[in-house]
Amino acid sequence: MTLRFVLDPELSPRLREQIVALWADVSNAGGAVGFVPPVTTADVRALADPTFAGIVHGPDRLLLGYDGERLVAALILADNRFALKAHWCVLKRVMVHPDTQGKGYGLALMREAERVAREMGLAALHVTLRDGLGLDHFYRRLGYREIGRLPGALRVAPGDDRDEVLMWLDLTPADARP
């Protein structure tokens, strides 16, 4: 089944709870979306509420993916809130429900985010990831390139520091680059 995407949905209380539940499920399955397991929905809600404010009041955008009527994927196109960086954005909280892994939903979500970004007139997309999970291979397959890393920037447990890897996708057509 293919995903149905919704950009900038109304963040009703019910939808907020669905997103928080997805976020908790992804986190508890080991997904690198701001937490390490175990995490509760209350833990997630504490970070989700200010995140939702950036979407409701702008300038961030929310992209959701549905399998039928079930929310199974989400990401945020986060504005840099700085005029000199207005031509690109950061993808945050890239999530696909763990029980749908292997169906191509991650690829579909990222391709839709790229399509939306091009439609918005953006020149590039940036994403950060936690090293040690193999996520860099996924993003490389999508055309992202590593542009740097912050050594040991993410402490996932005592004695377990991971690099934060910075990835970049140039959306400018090759013939239009300087």
HELIX and SHEET records of a PDB file:
HELIX    1   1 PRO A   13  ASN A   28  1                                  16    
HELIX    2   2 THR A   41  VAL A   56  1                                  16    
HELIX    3   3 ALA A   83  LYS A   85  5                                   3    
HELIX    4   4 PRO A   98  THR A  100  5                                   3    
HELIX    5   5 TYR A  105  GLU A  119  1                                  15    
HELIX    6   6 LEU A  135  ARG A  141  1                                   7    
HELIX    7   7 ALA A  174  ALA A  176  5                                   3    
SHEET    1   A 7 ARG A   4  LEU A   7  0                                        
SHEET    2   A 7 ARG A  61  ASP A  67 -1                                        
SHEET    3   A 7 ARG A  70  ALA A  78 -1                                        
SHEET    4   A 7 TRP A  88  VAL A  96 -1                                        
SHEET    5   A 7 ALA A 124  ARG A 130  1                                        
SHEET    6   A 7 ASP A 160  ASP A 170 -1                                        
SHEET    7   A 7 ARG A 145  ALA A 157 -1                                        
END                                                                             
